Amino acid sequence: MKELQNPKLLLFVFPFLFLLSSCLGASADITINQNGSGSITLEYQISQSLDALGRLDGNERWNTIPVGRADMERTLDRLPGMRLTSFSSREAGRNIVISARMEFDSIDTLLAFMDASGERSSFSGDEYSRSLTFTLSEGQASSNPALNTLIQNIFEPYSIRISVNLPREGLLVITDRQGNNTDVPGSEITSSGRRVHFSFPLARVLTAQEGINAEIHW
């Protein structure tokens, strides 16, 4: 799995991602029912060396990222509308790969889990028309060509991936921070249907000048 979340860009995928950097990869698959309930399946990987750091000085009970079922359950204790339904972990080379599936009672509960800051996701609408927005990049990235080249070289293998299964036909629109439609070179997008999906090269997100939002309408 080569899907890496940058700490300053994707707080919404998992509330602890902002504490880590290139040693973590993740993907999210979301299903939303007509009444707003649904499920989310996460798969993320963490370097075993980073996990070991969390265990120094007797701190194994307070890992930054949940690496066990008990850790994940403690994470969800603050969200009574969210339940852990399955959890597994395995070693893969130098990484620990964790898969977790959760059910949620409402979209608000989902967003509280995905975006602990409440600043990079939003939901609006009624039973007839709904919109869900994720901010992947706020833009204004460095204009330093040398730095951008370094970012491209480091993060080129990685991507950001989220898929959403909707209760009815929907539309995915990618915009900049001004709300204008935009293209992300190298992206993979399923923009319409009951399942919408986007996968962006992480380097493109990190070097975006105008910001990147994923708006889902149904």
N, C-alpha and C positions, 0 to 999 in steps of 0.2 A: 504494500500500500504506500503510495507516494502522494499523499494529500496533506499538506502542511498548513497549519493555521498560524498566522503571524499575530503576536499578542496585541498589537495596536490596531488590528483591522477586524478581527472576528470574535468579539466578545460574545456574540449571540450563539455560536455553535455550542459552547459549553462554558459555564460561568467561571471556570478556572483557567481557561486557555491563556488569558492575558498574563499569567504569571510565568509562562514558559516561552521558549522560542523554537529553534529549529530541531529540537529533539522530539517534537510531538507532531503526529499526523492525525487527521480526523475526517470523517464523513458523516452526513446526517440524512436519514430518510424519514420523512414525516407523512403521516396520513391524517387528514382532517375530515371528520364526519359532518353531516348536515347540521347537527346541533352544536358544533364547535368542539366536541370531544374528539379524541383520537389517540394516536400513538407516535412515538419517535424512537427510532433505532439508531444508536450511535456506535461507531467503531473508531477507536483511537489507539495510537501506539505511543508508548513512552519509553525512553531509553532506560535500560536497566541500571546504568550508572547514575542517572538522575534519581531513580527510585531509591537507590542505595544512599544517596545524599540525604533523602528525607528520613532515613532511619538512623542517622547519626545522633549521638547524645540522647538516646532514648526517645526520639521523636516519632517512632514508627506508628503511633496511634494518630498522628496528625499529618498524614501525607498531603501534599499540595493537590495532587490529582488522585481521585479514587482509583486504587489498584485492586481492591477487594470488594466483595458484595457488601460487607458491613460499612465500608467507607462510602459507598454509593447510597446506602440507606440513610446514613447520617446526613448526606447532602440533601436528600429529599424530605427530611424531617421538617424543613421550613416551608414545604409546599404540600399542604394537606390534600390538594386536588391532583396530586401526581403520585403514581405507584410504580414501583419496579416490578416487572413481570419476568424478566430473565436476565442473567448475568453470567459471563464466562470470561476467562482470561487464559492466555497461553504465551509461551515464550517463542519468539521468532528471531533467531540470530541474537543480536544484541538488544533487542527490543522486547517489551511486553505488549501484546495486542489484547485489548479489552473490547468486548462487545456487550452492549446493554440495551434492553428494550424497556420502555416506560409507557404507561398510559396516562393521559391527562383528561381532566373534566371540562376544560374550556381553553380557548385560544389564549386568554389572558394568563392562565397558568403556564401554558407552553412558553409564552414570551418571558414570563418571570424566570423560568428555568434557563432559557437560551440566552437571555440578555439581562444579566443581573443589574447592569447599570441603568436599564430603561432608556438608553439614549440611542441605540442602534437598531431598534425594531419598533414597528407600530402596527396597529390593527384598527380598522374602522369599517363601518357599514352596518347593514341590517340583514334581514332574511332574504332580501332580494338582490343585494349587491354588496360584496365584501372585498376588502383590499388588505393585503399583508405586505409590508415593506421591510427589507433587510438592507442596512447600509454596510457594504463591504469595505468601502474606502471613502473617507471624507475629502480626499483630494489634497491638493497643495503639497504633493510630494516633492522631494528634492529635484532641482533642475540641474544638478551637477552631473554632467555626462559620465565622469569617472565613477561616481557613486552608483549611478543607474546601471552601468556596465557590470560593476561588482555584484549588485543585487541580481541582475540577470544571470550571471555565472553561478551564483550560490543557489538560487531558488528555481532555476530552470526546470528541474525534474518534477517540481511539485505543483499541485493544483488545489483549488477550493471547490468542493462539491456538495450541493444540497439538492435533493429531489422532494417534491411535495405532491402527494396524491390528494385530489380534491373531490368534493361530493358531487360536482357537476363540471361541465366544460369551463375551462379557465384560460387565462392569458398571462404570460410572463413578459414583462417589459423591462429592459435594462436602460437605466437613465443615468445622467451625471447629477452632480449636486444641485444643479439649477432645474432639474426635472426634464431635461432634453434627452431624447432617445440617443443612445450611444452604442458603439460597437467595441468589443474587447477582442483584439487580435488573438487568435489561437483558442478561442472559447468553443465549448460544445453546449448547445442550447436546444431544448425542446420547449418551444414557446407557446404551444396551444394544446388543448386536450384536457383530459381528466388527470393526467400526470404531467407536470411541468418540471424541468430540470435545468440546472446550469452547472457548468464546470469551467472555471477560469484558471489560466496559468497564474500562479501566485506572484511571479515576478511582475506581471502586468498590473496586478492589483497594487503591489507595493510602489510601483513607479507611476501610478495614475495621477495626472495633474488635475483633472476635473471631477474626480470622485466617481464612485460606482454604486448604484442602488439597484436592487432586484425587487421589482414590484410585481406582486401576484394578484390578479383580479379574477373573481368568479361570482 
